[in-house]
């Protein structure tokens, strides 16, 4: 196994919305990032979400896999262990990419992995991937359509693209969004992450995909019932047993379109079967 790395320049159209310097993703110690990431991924919300994403990615054996916005590399490692032919991770934060490199080198998967530090799409149209993952990416970028069009050009005609993002049709958006925007006057509230630019609805996301030459073929959703409840002073009450609803219902229509976290599998138009 070899992990190689490339670098790209930051383009002028990329937003300046970045995590603050004290955010765990910008820790200069890769081990510190992996420790913080492990704690985050151990929570019920992340476990359910990751399971659904893995289902939508499908069989990766012998596939060329690209994770754009790979963070500390969880799904790079997943693809490598699943027998992917080629594994490529793209990430804007150099500190997160260093953590991904450490993770891959410590696990020593039997496939070569390429890591690219870039804020733009760093591939020519000659590249091709059977599976592309955009996990929690499109809500960060001003030109979400441009990103999907670039991904579509690199997607194999029988390939699949998997996206996760936040959902304006969710109960948490309706409740917390009302409190934040109407009662607290935070009109530009965009969810839990200060670097987010927008929410999506399932029909809106489907139309966006169609403009990029893609069609939605499967949906999942999680965090249908809010289970992280504020207790004041930065503390929360977690009723994580409620994630069982996500596990049992988050793949059933129409509930697969109603969770806070919205996940969709898409294929080139005419190349996939709707489910």
C-alpha positions in Angstrom: 0.0 0.0 0.0 1.2 3.5 -0.9 -0.3 6.8 0.0 0.7 9.6 -2.4 -0.3 13.2 -2.2 -0.7 16.2 -4.6 -1.6 19.8 -4.2 -3.8 22.3 -6.1 -4.0 26.1 -5.9 -7.1 27.7 -4.3 -9.3 29.2 -7.1 -10.8 32.7 -6.9 -14.4 31.5 -6.7 -13.9 29.4 -3.6 -15.6 30.8 -0.5 -13.6 32.1 2.5 -15.9 30.3 5.0 -13.5 28.1 6.9 -13.7 26.5 10.3 -12.1 28.6 13.1 -8.5 27.9 14.0 -9.5 26.1 17.2 -11.8 23.7 15.3 -10.7 20.1 15.7 -10.3 19.7 11.9 -7.6 22.4 11.9 -5.6 20.8 14.7 -1.9 20.7 13.7 -1.6 17.3 15.3 -3.1 14.6 13.0 -3.5 12.2 15.9 -5.5 14.8 17.7 -7.8 15.1 14.7 -8.3 11.3 14.5 -9.1 11.1 18.2 -11.7 13.9 17.9 -13.1 12.3 14.8 -13.3 8.9 16.4 -15.4 10.4 19.3 -17.7 12.1 16.7 -18.1 8.9 14.6 -18.9 6.8 17.7 -22.1 8.8 18.3 -25.4 7.2 17.2 -26.2 10.0 14.7 -22.9 9.3 12.8 -23.2 5.5 13.1 -26.6 5.5 11.4 -25.6 8.0 8.8 -22.5 6.2 7.9 -24.3 2.9 7.6 -26.8 4.4 5.1 -24.0 6.0 3.1 -22.2 2.7 2.9 -25.4 1.1 1.6 -25.8 3.7 -1.1 -22.1 3.4 -2.1 -22.8 -0.3 -2.8 -20.2 -2.8 -3.8 -16.9 -1.1 -4.2 -14.8 -4.2 -5.2 -12.9 -3.5 -8.4 -14.3 0.1 -8.6 -12.4 3.4 -8.9 -13.6 5.5 -5.9 -13.4 9.2 -5.3 -14.3 10.9 -2.0 -14.4 14.7 -2.6 -14.3 16.3 0.8 -12.8 13.2 2.4 -12.0 14.8 5.8 -9.9 12.4 8.0 -10.5 9.5 5.6 -13.1 7.2 7.0 -14.7 6.3 3.7 -11.3 6.1 2.0 -10.4 3.4 4.4 -13.9 1.8 3.9 -13.3 1.7 0.1 -9.8 0.3 0.4 -11.0 -2.5 2.7 -13.9 -3.2 0.4 -11.6 -4.0 -2.5 -11.7 -0.8 -4.5 -9.3 -0.8 -7.5 -8.3 2.9 -7.0 -9.0 5.2 -4.0 -8.7 9.0 -4.3 -9.4 11.5 -1.6 -9.7 15.3 -2.1 -9.8 17.6 0.9 -9.4 21.4 1.2 -8.0 21.4 4.8 -4.4 20.2 4.8 -4.7 19.3 8.5 -7.6 16.9 7.8 -5.7 15.4 4.9 -2.7 14.8 7.1 -5.0 12.9 9.5 -6.4 10.8 6.6 -2.8 10.0 5.6 -2.0 8.9 9.1 -5.2 6.8 9.2 -4.4 5.0 6.0 -0.8 4.4 6.8 -1.7 2.9 10.2 -4.3 0.5 8.7 -2.2 -0.4 5.7 -4.9 -1.3 3.2 -3.9 -3.4 0.2 -4.5 -0.7 -2.4 -2.7 2.5 -3.3 -4.4 5.7 -2.3 -4.0 9.2 -3.7 -4.7 12.2 -1.5 -5.1 15.6 -3.1 -5.2 18.9 -1.1 -7.5 21.1 -3.2 -10.4 23.6 -3.0 -11.3 23.1 -6.6 -12.1 20.1 -8.8 -8.6 18.8 -9.5 -9.2 16.4 -12.3 -9.4 16.5 -16.1 -12.3 15.1 -18.0 -10.0 12.1 -18.9 -10.4 10.8 -15.4 -13.2 8.4 -14.6 -14.7 6.9 -11.4 -17.4 4.3 -10.9 -18.3 5.7 -7.5 -18.0 9.3 -6.2 -18.9 10.4 -2.7 -19.8 14.0 -1.8 -20.4 13.7 2.0 -21.6 17.0 3.5 -20.0 19.1 0.8 -22.5 20.8 -1.5 -24.0 23.0 1.3 -20.6 24.6 1.8 -20.0 25.7 -1.8 -21.5 28.7 -3.7 -21.5 26.9 -7.0 -23.1 23.6 -6.1 -24.3 23.0 -9.6 -20.8 23.4 -10.9 -19.6 20.8 -8.5 -22.3 18.3 -9.5 -21.6 19.0 -13.2 -17.9 18.3 -12.7 -18.7 15.1 -10.8 -21.1 14.1 -13.5 -18.4 14.5 -16.2 -16.0 12.2 -14.2 -18.7 9.6 -13.4 -18.6 6.4 -15.4 -21.8 5.9 -17.5 -22.9 3.1 -15.2 -21.4 4.7 -12.1 -23.1 6.2 -9.0 -22.8 9.4 -7.1 -23.7 9.6 -3.4 -24.5 12.9 -1.7 -25.3 13.7 1.9 -26.5 17.1 3.0 -29.0 18.9 5.3 -32.7 18.8 4.8 -35.2 21.7 5.0 -38.1 19.2 5.1 -36.9 17.8 8.5 -38.6 18.1 11.8 -35.5 19.5 13.4 -35.3 22.3 10.7 -38.9 23.2 11.3 -38.5 23.4 15.0 -34.9 24.6 15.5 -35.1 26.8 12.4 -38.2 28.6 13.8 -36.5 29.2 17.1 -33.2 30.4 15.6 -34.7 32.6 12.9 -37.9 33.9 14.3 -37.5 33.9 18.1 -33.7 34.6 18.3 -33.5 36.8 15.2 -30.7 34.8 13.6 -32.1 35.2 10.1 -29.0 33.7 8.4 -29.0 30.5 10.5 -27.9 27.6 8.4 -27.8 24.7 10.9 -25.2 23.4 13.2 -22.2 24.3 11.1 -21.3 28.0 10.6 -19.7 27.3 7.3 -22.9 26.1 5.7 -24.5 28.2 3.0 -27.9 26.6 2.4 -30.4 23.9 3.1 -32.0 21.6 0.4 -35.3 20.0 -0.1 -35.6 16.6 -1.8 -37.4 18.1 -4.9 -34.9 20.9 -5.0 -31.9 18.5 -4.8 -33.5 16.3 -7.5 -33.9 19.3 -9.8 -30.3 20.2 -9.2 -29.1 16.7 -10.0 -31.2 16.8 -13.2 -29.5 20.0 -14.4 -26.1 18.2 -13.9 -27.3 15.2 -16.1 -28.1 12.9 -13.1 -31.1 11.2 -11.7 -31.8 10.2 -8.1 -32.1 6.4 -7.8 -32.3 5.9 -4.0 -32.8 7.9 -0.8 -32.0 7.6 2.9 -32.5 10.0 5.8 -31.5 10.0 9.4 -32.2 12.2 12.5 -35.9 12.1 11.8 -36.8 12.8 15.4 -34.4 15.2 17.2 -32.6 13.3 20.0 -29.9 15.9 20.9 -31.7 18.3 23.2 -30.2 21.5 24.7 -30.0 21.6 28.5 -28.3 25.1 28.7 -24.7 26.2 29.2 -23.5 24.1 26.2 -24.8 20.8 27.6 -27.1 18.4 25.8 -29.4 15.6 26.7 -29.0 12.7 24.2 -31.9 10.3 23.6 -29.9 8.1 21.2 -32.4 5.2 21.4 -34.5 7.3 19.0 -32.0 6.5 16.3 -33.8 3.1 16.1 -36.5 4.9 14.2 -33.9 6.0 11.6 -32.5 2.5 11.3 -35.9 0.9 10.7 -37.7 3.7 8.8 -35.0 5.9 7.2 -35.0 3.9 4.0 -38.8 3.7 3.6 -40.6 6.2 1.4 -41.6 8.9 2.2 -39.6 8.9 5.4 -36.4 8.4 3.4 -36.8 12.1 2.5 -37.7 13.6 5.9 -34.7 13.3 8.1 -32.3 16.2 9.0 -29.5 14.4 7.2 -30.6 13.7 3.6 -28.7 11.1 1.5 -29.2 10.3 -2.1 -27.7 8.0 -4.7 -27.7 9.3 -8.3 -26.7 7.9 -11.6 -26.2 9.4 -15.1 -29.6 9.8 -16.7 -30.8 6.5 -18.1 -28.1 4.6 -16.3 -29.8 3.5 -13.1 -33.0 2.1 -11.8 -35.2 4.2 -9.5 -36.0 2.8 -6.0 
